[in-house]
Amino acid sequence: MLRRWIPVILVGASSVAALAQTSGGRTVRPPTARVSQTLRLLNQQIPEVSFEEIPLESVIDWIANQTQANVKVRWQTIVDAGVERDKPISLKLKNLRLSAILWLILNEAGGGSVKLAYRAAGDLLVISTEEDLNKEMVTKVYDIADLLARPPLFRNAAQLDPAQALQAVQQSSQGGQGGFGGRGGGGGGGGGGQLFQSGQQNRQEDNAGGDELQRLIDLITQTIEPDTWTQGGGQGTIHAFRSTIVVRNTLIVHQQINGYVEDAAEGP
């Protein structure tokens, strides 16, 4: 028997960009670009909501009412995965974004054995299994210049050689005439090495940006759905071009990289 359903629908608007999530429990970075109306509504704060053994289909209807989006549920795929429309949902939540509530609903419905997920594109919200949504490959270009920024390199600046500096100090303390520039002192004296070296070693810094870029790529492919990349036997690819990376992978991966996919695959 169904019990009371008490969704508290007083909504407080928030200016922070939406968090897109899947029932796998991963939180992703908010997008910095323009977001759709659906994503803005998913980011609204809900003071309180309570579901007590409410059918999943009715709970999703409530989500559709809150977002005013066109919600497309791929019920056949979800039912085939073992989740029925009338799966009872019981949740009591306070002060959460609607996106987080949706994730918890999907997690509750999946029961730990089935991973459900959603994607938002324009005014369309699609709900299905994570496996189903993962079939939709998307290519996007990400500007990562801010992640690669380094302090400016002064390539012609002299470099202090610590070993020669130490030698000069030791000679000076033994009574040599003068210090660094003295006759018996050290670095500047005749026959002694140069206390300052030219900046030739700075050329090694030319490869620093490439190394940082490769480390970033390794970090992404090793921590975000490793099995989906070609390195892990999947079909996803990632390539670097100057200060950008070109990523071709599933919607779920893109959500984890940047928080949303505004121009995701068209149609339900």
C-alpha positions as CSV (number, residue, x, y, z in Angstrom):
1,M,0.0,0.0,0.0
2,L,1.3,3.4,-1.0
3,R,2.0,5.8,1.8
4,R,2.0,9.6,2.0
5,W,4.0,11.5,-0.6
6,I,5.1,14.8,0.8
7,P,7.3,16.7,-1.7
8,V,8.0,20.1,-0.4
9,I,8.3,22.1,-3.7
10,L,9.4,25.5,-2.4
11,V,12.4,26.2,-4.6
12,G,15.2,28.6,-4.1
13,A,17.1,29.7,-7.2
14,S,20.9,29.3,-7.3
15,S,23.4,31.0,-9.6
16,V,25.9,28.1,-9.4
17,A,26.0,26.0,-12.6
18,A,24.3,22.6,-12.5
19,L,25.9,19.4,-11.3
20,A,25.3,16.5,-13.7
21,Q,25.5,13.1,-12.0
22,T,24.9,9.4,-12.5
23,S,23.8,6.8,-10.1
24,G,27.4,5.7,-9.7
25,G,27.8,8.5,-7.2
26,R,30.3,10.7,-9.0
27,T,30.2,14.5,-8.7
28,V,31.6,16.5,-11.5
29,R,32.9,20.0,-11.9
30,P,30.3,22.7,-12.7
31,P,30.4,24.0,-16.3
32,T,31.6,27.5,-16.9
33,A,29.8,28.2,-20.1
34,R,26.1,28.8,-21.0
35,V,23.8,26.1,-19.7
36,S,20.3,25.1,-20.7
37,Q,17.1,25.9,-18.9
38,T,16.8,22.3,-17.8
39,L,20.2,22.3,-16.2
40,R,19.5,25.6,-14.5
41,L,16.3,24.1,-13.0
42,L,18.1,21.0,-12.0
43,N,20.4,23.2,-10.0
44,Q,17.6,24.6,-7.9
45,Q,17.7,24.1,-4.2
46,I,14.9,22.0,-2.7
47,P,14.3,22.7,1.0
48,E,12.7,19.3,1.8
49,V,11.3,16.3,0.0
50,S,9.8,13.1,1.3
51,F,8.9,10.0,-0.7
52,E,7.4,7.0,1.1
53,E,7.1,4.0,-1.1
54,I,6.1,6.1,-4.1
55,P,6.3,4.3,-7.5
56,L,9.4,5.3,-9.6
57,E,7.2,6.5,-12.4
58,S,5.3,8.9,-10.1
59,V,8.6,10.2,-8.7
60,I,9.9,10.9,-12.2
61,D,6.6,12.7,-13.0
62,W,7.4,14.9,-10.0
63,I,10.9,15.6,-11.4
64,A,9.3,16.5,-14.8
65,N,7.0,18.9,-13.0
66,Q,9.9,20.6,-11.1
67,T,12.1,21.1,-14.2
68,Q,9.3,21.8,-16.7
69,A,11.4,19.8,-19.1
70,N,10.5,17.2,-21.7
71,V,11.4,14.1,-19.8
72,K,12.0,11.0,-21.9
73,V,12.3,7.8,-19.9
74,R,13.5,4.8,-21.9
75,W,11.3,2.5,-19.9
76,Q,11.9,-0.6,-22.0
77,T,15.6,-0.4,-21.5
78,I,15.2,0.2,-17.8
79,V,12.7,-2.6,-17.4
80,D,14.9,-5.0,-19.4
81,A,17.7,-4.2,-16.9
82,G,15.4,-5.3,-14.0
83,V,13.9,-2.0,-12.8
84,E,10.1,-1.8,-12.9
85,R,8.0,1.3,-13.3
86,D,6.4,0.7,-9.9
87,K,9.6,0.2,-8.0
88,P,8.9,1.9,-4.6
89,I,11.1,4.8,-3.8
90,S,11.5,6.0,-0.2
91,L,13.6,9.1,0.5
92,K,13.7,11.9,3.0
93,L,16.0,14.7,2.0
94,K,16.7,18.3,3.0
95,N,18.4,21.2,1.3
96,L,19.7,19.5,-1.8
97,R,19.9,20.5,-5.4
98,L,17.3,18.9,-7.6
99,S,20.1,17.3,-9.6
100,A,21.3,15.5,-6.4
101,I,17.8,14.4,-5.6
102,L,17.5,13.0,-9.1
103,W,20.7,11.1,-8.7
104,L,19.5,9.6,-5.3
105,I,16.2,8.6,-6.9
106,L,18.0,6.8,-9.7
107,N,20.4,5.2,-7.2
108,E,17.5,4.0,-5.1
109,A,15.7,2.6,-8.1
110,G,18.8,0.7,-9.3
111,G,19.2,-0.9,-5.9
112,G,23.0,-1.2,-6.3
113,S,22.8,-3.7,-9.1
114,V,21.6,-1.5,-12.0
115,K,23.2,1.9,-12.7
116,L,20.7,4.4,-14.0
117,A,21.8,7.8,-15.4
118,Y,20.4,10.9,-17.1
119,R,21.5,13.4,-19.7
120,A,20.2,17.0,-20.2
121,A,20.3,18.7,-23.6
122,G,18.3,21.8,-24.2
123,D,14.8,21.2,-22.8
124,L,15.1,17.5,-23.0
125,L,15.9,15.2,-20.0
126,V,16.7,11.6,-20.9
127,I,16.7,8.9,-18.3
128,S,18.0,5.4,-19.0
129,T,20.6,2.9,-17.9
130,E,24.2,4.1,-17.7
131,E,25.1,1.3,-20.2
132,D,22.5,2.6,-22.7
133,L,23.7,6.2,-22.5
134,N,27.3,5.1,-22.7
135,K,26.6,4.0,-26.3
136,E,26.3,7.6,-27.4
137,M,29.8,8.8,-28.3
138,V,30.4,12.6,-28.2
139,T,33.4,14.6,-29.4
140,K,34.2,17.8,-27.6
141,V,37.2,20.2,-27.4
142,Y,38.2,21.5,-24.0
143,D,40.4,24.5,-23.4
144,I,42.9,23.7,-20.6
145,A,45.2,26.7,-20.9
146,D,44.4,27.7,-17.4
147,L,45.5,24.3,-16.1
148,L,48.9,24.5,-17.9
149,A,49.8,28.1,-16.9
150,R,53.3,28.4,-15.4
151,P,55.3,31.3,-14.1
152,P,57.1,33.2,-16.9
153,L,60.5,31.9,-17.9
154,F,63.4,34.3,-18.0
155,R,65.6,32.5,-20.5
156,N,68.5,34.9,-20.6
157,A,68.7,35.3,-16.9
158,A,71.8,34.1,-15.1
159,Q,71.6,31.2,-12.8
160,L,73.5,30.9,-9.5
161,D,75.6,27.8,-9.1
162,P,75.1,26.7,-5.5
163,A,78.4,24.7,-5.5
164,Q,80.5,27.5,-6.7
165,A,78.8,30.0,-4.3
166,L,79.6,27.7,-1.4
167,Q,83.2,27.4,-2.5
168,A,83.5,31.2,-2.7
169,V,82.2,31.6,0.8
170,Q,84.5,29.0,2.2
171,Q,87.6,30.6,0.6
172,S,86.5,34.0,1.8
173,S,86.1,32.8,5.4
174,Q,89.7,31.5,5.3
175,G,91.2,35.0,4.9
176,G,91.2,35.4,1.2
177,Q,91.2,39.0,-0.1
178,G,87.7,40.0,-0.9
179,G,84.7,37.8,-1.4
180,F,83.2,36.8,-4.7
181,G,85.2,39.2,-6.7
182,G,88.5,39.1,-4.8
183,R,91.8,37.9,-6.1
184,G,92.0,34.9,-3.9
185,G,88.3,34.7,-3.3
186,G,86.3,32.7,-5.6
187,G,83.9,32.8,-8.4
188,G,85.1,36.0,-10.0
189,G,88.8,35.5,-9.5
190,G,91.2,34.5,-12.3
191,G,91.1,30.8,-13.1
192,G,88.0,30.2,-10.9
193,G,84.8,29.1,-12.5
194,Q,81.9,31.5,-13.1
195,L,79.7,32.0,-10.2
196,F,76.8,32.6,-12.5
197,Q,76.0,30.3,-15.4
198,S,74.2,31.3,-18.6
199,G,70.6,30.3,-18.9
200,Q,71.2,27.4,-21.4
201,Q,69.6,24.9,-19.1
202,N,66.3,26.8,-19.5
203,R,65.8,25.1,-22.8
204,Q,64.8,22.0,-20.9
205,E,61.7,24.0,-19.9
206,D,60.5,23.9,-23.5
207,N,59.2,20.4,-22.9
208,A,57.6,21.2,-19.5
209,G,54.3,22.2,-21.1
210,G,54.2,18.9,-23.0
211,D,55.0,16.9,-19.9
212,E,52.2,18.6,-17.9
213,L,49.7,18.0,-20.8
214,Q,50.6,14.3,-20.9
215,R,50.3,14.1,-17.1
216,L,46.8,15.6,-17.4
217,I,45.8,13.2,-20.1
218,D,47.1,10.3,-18.0
219,L,45.1,11.5,-15.0
220,I,41.9,11.7,-17.0
221,T,42.3,8.3,-18.6
222,Q,43.3,6.6,-15.4
223,T,40.7,8.0,-13.1
224,I,37.6,8.7,-15.3
225,E,36.0,5.5,-16.5
226,P,39.4,3.8,-17.4
227,D,37.7,1.0,-19.3
228,T,36.2,3.3,-21.8
229,W,39.5,4.6,-23.2
230,T,41.5,2.8,-25.9
231,Q,44.2,2.4,-23.3
232,G,41.8,0.3,-21.3
233,G,40.2,-1.6,-24.2
234,G,37.4,0.8,-24.9
235,Q,36.7,3.2,-27.8
236,G,37.3,6.6,-26.2
237,T,40.1,8.7,-27.4
238,I,41.8,11.9,-26.1
239,H,44.3,13.9,-28.1
240,A,46.2,17.1,-27.2
241,F,46.5,20.1,-29.5
242,R,48.4,23.1,-28.1
243,S,46.4,24.2,-25.1
244,T,43.3,22.0,-25.8
245,I,42.4,18.4,-25.6
246,V,40.0,16.7,-28.0
247,V,37.9,14.1,-26.3
248,R,35.7,11.5,-27.9
249,N,33.9,9.4,-25.4
250,T,30.5,8.7,-23.8
251,L,28.2,11.3,-22.3
252,I,28.9,10.0,-18.8
253,V,32.6,10.6,-19.3
254,H,32.0,14.1,-20.6
255,Q,29.8,14.8,-17.6
256,Q,32.6,13.9,-15.3
257,I,35.1,16.0,-17.2
258,N,33.1,19.2,-17.4
259,G,29.8,18.7,-15.7
260,Y,27.4,18.7,-18.6
261,V,27.0,18.1,-22.3
262,E,24.9,21.0,-23.7
263,D,25.1,19.9,-27.4
264,A,24.7,16.2,-26.7
265,A,23.3,13.7,-29.1
266,E,20.0,14.9,-30.5
267,G,16.8,13.1,-30.0
268,P,15.7,10.7,-27.3
